[in-house]
Amino acid sequence: MTEVFDHTEIPRHGKPAVLPRLFGWTSLTMLAAFLINNMLVVYLDWPGVKTLVSEVGTLAMLQLGIYVVAIAISAGFVLMTQDRAIRWDAYKVHRFNTYLIRGLFWSVFFVGVFDAAIAFMRAEDLIEPILGEAASRNFARSNWVGPWVHGPLIVLSFIIAYFNRSLGFIWLALLIVAAELLIVISRFVFSYEQALMGDLVRYWYAALFLFASAYTLFDEGHVRVDVFYAGFGRTRRGFVNAIGTILLGMTTTWVILIVGFNGPQSIINAPLTNYEVSQAGRYGMFVKYQMAAFIGLFGITMLIQFVSYFFDAIADKRDEPGHREATQPGAAH
């Protein structure tokens, strides 16, 4: 994701919008609290807030306190910055999301290339002659490759994303085409194919589809089926977008997050903690656990972008300056 509008036209100060800003920022701090509590439940075996229904425990109360602190932080921030324009909030939230998604793009690029190379060396029994028996055993274990290879690459990716602000999805789409072309050439010209080739295409394609959704929302690229919306003015569109964001967008993303992170054995947490691999085993890539995480990352990035979209919609409803016209005609009416 990249900047596609001139943010210098957005005023930093404007009329107070305490309640809408409180709702948006509380959504973000509650998201942070939710993810922190999920880590405490999964990795430190804390009981979780839902256990308070049956019994009151110290750890569960502390986890509940995290949510209380999250609400207090958002309330304090909004009250201390009441003269801040809500459209400026939308811009800052969007900026953070662009950085997050850029980091995710670089992560799947580096992890894909390096893990595919390692999988090829495993399939051709090249690791032991080059790096030794101990390295061969380590590279055959997903629970070693994950933290010791993928982890540093992900950290490096977010460092690069901080300095490199180019749009990543175009290049990721090109890489998918190149990977597909490699499969065709190797299969039909050289009669050679490995499971890692299909794994790499699925890995990159899943990332492209799920991580690009937030940018598509920002650029009004999602299909909008409507009868009356096209004839509305800016303020009425803002009202419709704000209500739709809450009832449809944010609600859906919260359902994805709650179901996906529902305890240690949930559809996201279980593959992550076990470093789950595909049925191809040692001949495929060790990225299946990350593809499970993509579902959660989709929900996180979409929720963040929905908050930015909500802020912009409220600003439009109030007819505040700095309105941005979408650069692509992606919405269909």
C-alpha positions, 0 to 999 in steps of 0.5 A, spaced: 500 500 500 502 507 498 499 514 499 495 515 493 492 522 495 495 528 498 494 528 505 497 535 506 489 537 504 487 534 510 486 539 516 489 537 523 484 540 527 476 541 526 470 540 530 469 536 536 467 529 534 467 525 541 463 520 540 465 517 533 472 518 535 471 514 541 468 509 538 473 508 533 479 508 537 476 504 542 475 499 537 482 499 535 485 499 543 480 493 544 483 489 538 490 490 541 487 488 548 484 482 544 490 480 541 494 480 548 489 476 551 489 471 546 497 470 547 496 470 554 491 464 553 495 460 548 502 461 550 502 462 557 495 458 559 491 463 562 484 462 563 481 467 559 475 472 560 470 467 559 471 463 565 469 469 569 462 466 567 463 460 571 468 462 577 472 468 578 479 468 578 485 472 579 488 471 572 481 472 569 480 478 572 487 481 570 485 479 563 478 483 564 483 489 566 486 489 560 480 491 556 478 496 561 485 499 560 484 499 553 477 503 554 481 508 558 486 509 554 482 510 548 477 515 552 483 519 555 486 520 548 480 522 545 478 527 551 485 530 550 485 531 543 478 534 542 480 539 537 483 534 532 479 533 526 476 526 525 479 526 517 486 526 520 484 520 525 482 517 518 489 518 515 493 516 521 490 510 522 490 508 514 498 510 514 499 505 520 495 500 516 499 501 510 505 500 514 503 493 517 501 491 510 507 493 507 511 489 512 506 483 511 508 483 503 515 483 504 514 477 509 511 473 505 516 475 499 522 473 503 519 467 507 516 464 500 523 465 497 527 462 502 522 457 504 522 454 497 529 454 497 530 450 503 524 445 501 528 444 494 534 442 498 530 438 502 527 434 496 534 433 493 538 431 499 542 437 498 542 440 506 547 434 509 552 435 504 553 442 504 551 444 511 552 437 515 547 432 519 545 437 524 543 442 520 539 437 515 535 435 522 533 442 523 531 444 517 527 438 516 523 440 523 518 446 522 518 448 529 525 449 528 525 453 521 519 457 523 522 461 529 529 461 527 528 462 519 521 465 518 522 469 524 528 473 523 525 474 516 519 477 518 523 482 523 527 484 517 521 485 512 518 490 517 524 494 518 524 494 510 517 496 510 519 502 514 523 505 509 520 502 503 513 505 501 512 502 494 506 498 493 507 491 494 501 488 491 503 489 483 510 485 485 506 480 488 501 478 483 507 478 478 511 473 482 505 469 482 505 469 475 512 467 475 511 462 479 506 459 475 510 459 469 516 456 472 511 450 474 509 450 467 516 450 464 519 445 469 513 440 468 512 440 460 519 442 458 523 438 463 518 433 466 520 435 473 516 438 479 516 438 486 510 439 491 514 446 493 512 449 487 504 449 488 505 450 495 509 457 493 503 459 489 498 458 494 502 461 499 503 468 495 496 467 492 493 467 499 497 473 501 495 477 495 488 476 496 487 477 503 492 482 504 490 486 498 483 487 501 484 493 506 487 497 500 481 495 496 477 498 501 481 504 502 480 505 494 473 503 494 475 497 489 470 492 493 463 491 489 458 495 491 451 493 489 446 498 490 440 502 487 440 508 491 447 510 493 449 512 486 444 518 487 446 520 494 450 526 495 456 526 499 453 527 506 448 522 505 453 517 502 457 518 509 451 517 513 450 510 509 457 508 509 458 509 517 452 505 518 454 500 513 461 500 516 459 498 523 453 493 521 456 489 516 464 491 516 466 491 523 461 486 525 464 481 520 471 482 522 470 481 529 466 475 528 472 472 524 477 474 529 473 471 535 472 465 531 479 464 529 482 466 536 477 462 540 482 458 544 488 454 543 485 449 539 482 454 534 483 454 527 488 459 527 491 458 534 492 451 533 496 451 526 500 457 529 502 453 535 504 447 532 507 449 526 503 445 522 505 443 515 502 440 509 501 433 507 507 433 502 511 433 509 519 434 508 518 435 500 513 441 501 514 448 504 513 449 511 508 455 511 501 452 512 501 455 519 502 462 516 496 461 511 492 460 517 495 466 520 493 470 514 485 469 516 487 473 522 491 478 519 485 479 514 481 480 520 486 485 523 487 489 517 480 490 515 478 492 522 483 497 522 481 499 515 474 499 517 475 504 523 479 509 518 473 508 513 468 510 519 472 516 520 472 518 513 465 517 513 463 521 519 467 527 516 463 526 510 457 526 513 459 532 517 461 535 510 468 537 513 474 539 508 479 534 505 474 529 502 478 524 498 475 521 491 477 514 490 482 514 484 479 507 481 472 506 479 472 499 482 465 500 485 460 497 481 453 500 482 
